[in-house]
Amino acid sequence: MFKGITFAQPNYLFLLLLIPVLVAWYFYRKKKNNADIRVSSTKGFGGVKKSLRLYLYHALFGLRLLALAVLIIALARPQSSLSRQDITVEGIDIIMAMDVSGSMLAQDFHPDRLEASKDVAMEFIDGRPDDRIGLVIFSGETFTQCPLTTDHAVLKNLFKDIKSGMIDDGTALGDGLATAVNRLRGSKAISKVIILLTDGVNNMGSLDPLSAAEIAKLYGIRIYTIGVGTIGMAPYPVQTPFGIQLQSMEVKIDEPLLKDVAKLTDGKYFRATNNTKLREVYKEIDKLEKSKIDVTEFRKKKEEFLLLALIALILIAVEIVCRNTYFRNIP
């Protein structure tokens, strides 16, 4: 009811503090009143019941207080605001390039690196409803799982379909970057970003990662690189004659290369060693890449005191009429 209501003279509202003072004064005066006629005994009035009229008499004072309160609010000049906002979102276009090689099944993350990366990436997507986001996956080769889109529900469904072994195994970092750059090169967005996530060393593909980064720089694309994997040894699932078993293997991530790729494009390199660290990495990227919102606001105010003044006048009129008719005192 009071949504959008402001007061032009809010200091008048302090006068409402007079209401409890007047209530206290009313009952104090009633208690101290002396009788107009003194009688020697009240025995004759013992059986007389108090009428409803006697109780309702105090309603007159209530009407007067209510009228006073409404008048004070009217003096404060309540105003309703009619506003309109024109919002322009300067969106950010983001391509998430994700490694899906066999090493992403290592279980130093829960349940493994690939599933943890997918879950955190989808949380990141949920936090950026105004941005166009796409998905490129790579291992020994690369392809676009989802082009740039604002339909994040479709994008998240395609994320869920990602599995290791979808394409030839290996780590073609340069080709993965090149595919992501190709998806962004025609973008008109204010900011263009690639988030490259990998757990290995570039060992396949036809394009050097630094050359791909140079191309990204030409198109004004910033690259954030994430190295996924614990420090030291990690349990990898390995096919043996007795089925798939976990074996500890050394974690190898080409951090110098990932740092150079990020630095070349004014991006940043992050190392995630567990689920929590990975979530923190995406939160930091989220802070670094915020959409800019331009808001033009038009506001029109309308005075609302007239109705309150009319209500107060009616309450005073009702109180005067009742006091001089039904509740009239005979001297």
C-alpha positions in Angstrom: 0.0 0.0 0.0 2.8 2.4 0.9 5.2 1.2 -1.8 6.7 4.2 -3.6 5.4 6.7 -1.0 7.9 9.4 0.2 7.5 12.5 2.4 8.4 16.0 1.3 8.4 17.3 4.9 9.3 14.2 7.0 10.2 16.2 10.1 6.5 16.8 10.8 6.1 13.1 11.5 7.9 13.7 14.9 4.6 15.4 16.0 3.1 11.9 16.1 5.0 11.5 19.4 2.3 13.8 20.9 -0.3 11.1 20.5 0.8 8.9 23.5 1.3 12.1 25.5 -2.3 13.2 24.9 -3.6 9.7 25.7 -1.8 9.8 29.1 -3.2 13.3 29.7 -6.7 12.3 28.9 -6.8 9.4 31.4 -5.0 11.5 34.0 -7.6 14.3 33.7 -10.4 11.7 33.8 -9.0 10.3 37.1 -8.7 13.7 38.7 -12.0 15.1 37.7 -14.3 16.3 40.6 -18.0 15.5 40.5 -20.3 18.4 39.7 -22.9 17.1 42.2 -21.9 15.7 45.6 -24.2 13.2 47.3 -23.9 11.7 50.8 -24.3 8.1 49.6 -24.1 6.1 46.3 -26.4 3.3 47.6 -29.2 4.3 45.3 -27.0 3.8 42.2 -25.7 0.4 43.3 -27.9 -1.7 41.0 -27.5 0.5 37.9 -25.4 -1.1 35.1 -23.0 0.9 33.0 -24.5 1.5 29.6 -22.8 1.0 26.2 -23.0 4.7 25.7 -20.7 5.3 28.6 -18.0 3.0 27.1 -18.5 4.5 23.6 -18.0 8.0 25.0 -14.3 7.5 25.0 -14.4 6.8 21.2 -14.9 10.6 20.8 -11.4 11.1 22.1 -10.2 8.3 19.9 -11.7 10.0 16.8 -10.0 13.3 17.7 -6.6 11.6 18.1 -7.1 9.8 14.8 -7.9 13.0 13.1 -4.9 14.7 14.6 -2.6 11.8 13.4 -4.0 12.0 9.9 -3.5 15.7 9.8 0.1 15.4 10.9 0.8 12.9 8.2 -0.9 15.2 5.7 1.4 18.1 6.9 4.4 15.8 6.1 3.2 15.9 2.5 3.2 12.2 1.3 4.0 11.8 -2.3 3.7 8.8 -4.7 6.5 8.3 -7.2 5.8 7.1 -10.7 9.2 6.0 -12.2 10.5 4.4 -15.3 13.9 2.9 -15.9 15.6 2.5 -19.2 18.3 -0.1 -18.7 21.0 -0.9 -21.2 23.2 -3.9 -20.5 26.6 -3.8 -22.2 27.0 -7.6 -22.2 30.1 -9.6 -22.1 30.6 -12.5 -24.5 32.3 -15.5 -22.9 33.5 -18.7 -24.5 34.4 -21.5 -22.0 37.0 -23.8 -23.5 37.1 -27.0 -21.5 39.6 -29.9 -21.6 37.8 -33.3 -21.8 40.9 -35.5 -22.2 41.2 -38.8 -20.3 43.3 -37.2 -17.5 40.3 -35.1 -16.6 38.9 -38.3 -15.0 41.6 -38.1 -12.2 39.9 -38.2 -8.8 41.9 -35.6 -6.9 38.6 -33.6 -7.3 35.2 -35.0 -6.3 33.9 -37.0 -8.0 36.6 -36.2 -10.7 38.1 -33.2 -12.4 35.7 -33.2 -15.3 32.5 -33.4 -13.3 33.7 -30.9 -10.7 34.6 -28.5 -13.6 31.2 -28.9 -15.1 29.3 -28.2 -11.9 31.3 -25.1 -11.0 31.0 -23.8 -14.6 27.2 -24.2 -14.5 27.1 -22.2 -11.2 29.2 -19.5 -13.0 26.6 -19.4 -15.8 23.7 -19.0 -13.4 25.4 -15.9 -12.0 25.6 -14.2 -15.4 22.1 -14.0 -16.8 22.8 -11.0 -19.1 25.9 -12.4 -20.9 26.1 -14.5 -24.0 28.1 -17.6 -23.2 29.3 -20.5 -25.4 31.2 -23.7 -24.9 34.1 -25.3 -26.8 35.5 -28.7 -25.8 38.9 -30.1 -26.7 41.3 -32.9 -26.2 43.2 -34.4 -29.2 40.8 -32.4 -31.4 38.3 -29.7 -30.8 34.7 -28.6 -31.6 32.0 -26.2 -30.5 29.6 -27.8 -28.1 27.4 -24.6 -28.0 27.8 -21.3 -29.8 27.3 -18.0 -28.0 23.8 -17.9 -26.6 21.7 -16.2 -23.9 19.6 -19.4 -23.6 21.5 -20.6 -20.6 19.1 -23.5 -20.0 20.1 -25.0 -23.4 23.8 -24.3 -22.6 23.6 -26.1 -19.2 21.9 -29.1 -20.8 24.8 -29.3 -23.3 27.3 -29.1 -20.4 25.7 -32.2 -18.9 26.3 -34.1 -22.1 30.0 -33.6 -21.9 32.0 -36.9 -21.3 35.6 -37.8 -21.6 36.2 -39.9 -24.7 33.7 -37.9 -26.9 36.7 -37.0 -29.2 40.2 -38.4 -29.7 42.4 -38.2 -26.6 45.3 -35.8 -26.1 45.6 -32.1 -25.3 45.4 -29.7 -28.2 45.5 -26.4 -26.3 46.3 -24.3 -29.4 43.4 -25.7 -31.4 41.0 -25.3 -28.5 42.0 -21.7 -28.2 41.7 -21.1 -31.9 38.2 -22.5 -32.0 37.2 -20.3 -29.1 38.7 -17.2 -30.8 36.9 -18.0 -34.0 33.6 -18.0 -32.1 34.3 -14.5 -30.6 36.1 -12.7 -33.5 32.8 -11.4 -34.9 31.4 -10.3 -31.6 30.3 -6.7 -31.0 30.4 -7.0 -27.2 32.2 -4.5 -25.1 34.2 -7.3 -23.5 35.2 -10.6 -25.1 36.5 -13.4 -22.8 37.8 -16.9 -23.1 38.0 -19.1 -20.0 40.5 -22.0 -20.8 40.4 -24.9 -18.4 43.0 -27.7 -18.7 44.9 -30.2 -16.6 47.7 -31.1 -19.0 50.5 -30.2 -21.4 50.0 -29.2 -25.0 50.9 -32.4 -27.0 48.6 -32.3 -30.1 47.1 -30.0 -32.6 48.3 -27.9 -35.5 48.5 -24.5 -33.8 50.8 -23.3 -31.1 48.9 -22.0 -28.0 50.9 -18.7 -28.0 50.1 -18.1 -31.7 46.4 -18.6 -30.9 46.8 -16.1 -28.0 48.4 -13.6 -30.4 45.3 -13.9 -32.6 43.0 -13.5 -29.6 44.9 -10.3 -28.7 44.3 -8.9 -32.2 40.6 -9.3 -31.7 40.7 -7.7 -28.3 39.9 -11.0 -26.5 41.1 -11.6 -23.0 42.0 -15.1 -21.9 41.8 -16.5 -18.4 43.6 -19.8 -18.0 42.9 -22.3 -15.2 45.2 -25.2 -14.4 43.2 -28.0 -12.7 45.0 -30.6 -10.6 46.5 -31.2 -7.2 50.2 -30.6 -6.5 52.3 -33.8 -6.8 50.5 -37.1 -7.4 46.9 -37.8 -8.1 44.8 -41.0 -8.5 44.0 -41.8 -12.2 41.6 -44.5 -13.4 43.7 -46.9 -15.5 42.4 -49.9 -17.5 44.2 -53.1 -16.3 43.6 -56.8 -17.0 41.6 -56.8 -13.7 39.4 -53.9 -14.8 39.7 -50.2 -14.1 41.9 -49.4 -11.1 43.2 -46.2 -9.6 46.9 -45.5 -9.9 48.9 -42.6 -8.5 50.4 -40.6 -11.3 52.3 -37.3 -11.4 50.2 -34.2 -12.2 51.8 -32.3 -15.1 50.4 -28.9 -16.0 52.3 -26.5 -18.3 51.9 -23.5 -16.0 54.5 -21.3 -17.7 52.7 -21.7 -21.0 49.2 -21.0 -19.4 50.7 -17.9 -17.6 52.2 -16.6 -20.9 48.9 -17.1 -22.7 47.0 -15.2 -20.1 49.6 -12.4 -19.8 49.7 -11.9 -23.5 46.0 -11.0 -23.6 45.8 -9.0 -20.3 44.2 -12.0 -18.6 45.2 -14.0 -15.6 46.3 -17.5 -14.7 44.7 -19.5 -11.8 45.6 -22.8 -10.3 42.8 -24.9 -8.8 43.9 -27.8 -6.6 40.5 -29.0 -5.3 36.8 -28.3 -5.7 36.8 -25.3 -3.3 39.7 -23.7 -5.0 38.1 -24.1 -8.4 34.9 -22.5 -7.1 37.0 -19.6 -5.8 38.7 -19.2 -9.2 35.4 -18.8 -11.0 34.2 -16.3 -8.3 37.3 -14.2 -8.9 36.7 -14.3 -12.7 33.1 -13.3 -12.1 34.3 -10.2 -10.1 36.8 -9.3 -12.8 34.3 -9.5 -15.6 31.2 -7.6 -14.5 28.6 -6.4 -17.0 28.2 -2.6 -17.1 24.6 -1.3 -16.7 23.6 2.2 -17.8 20.3 3.3 -16.1 18.3 6.3 -17.1 15.6 7.0 -14.6 12.6 9.3 -15.0 10.6 10.0 -11.9 7.3 11.9 -11.5 5.9 12.7 -8.0 2.2 13.2 -7.1 1.0 14.9 -3.9 -1.2 12.6 -1.8 -2.0 14.8 1.2 -5.4 16.0 -0.1 -7.2 12.7 0.6 -5.7 12.6 4.1 -6.8 16.1 4.9 -10.3 15.2 3.7 -10.3 12.1 6.0 -9.2 14.3 8.9 -12.0 16.8 8.2 -14.6 14.0 8.1 -13.3 12.5 11.4 -13.5 16.0 13.1 -17.0 16.5 11.8 -18.2 13.1 13.0 -16.7 13.8 16.4 -18.4 17.2 16.7 -21.8 15.8 15.6 -21.7 12.9 18.0 -20.5 15.0 20.9 -23.5 17.4 20.4 -26.1 14.7 19.8 -25.9 11.2 21.1 -23.1 11.9 23.6 -24.3 15.4 24.6 -23.7 16.2 28.3 -26.5 17.9 30.3 -24.9 20.5 32.7 
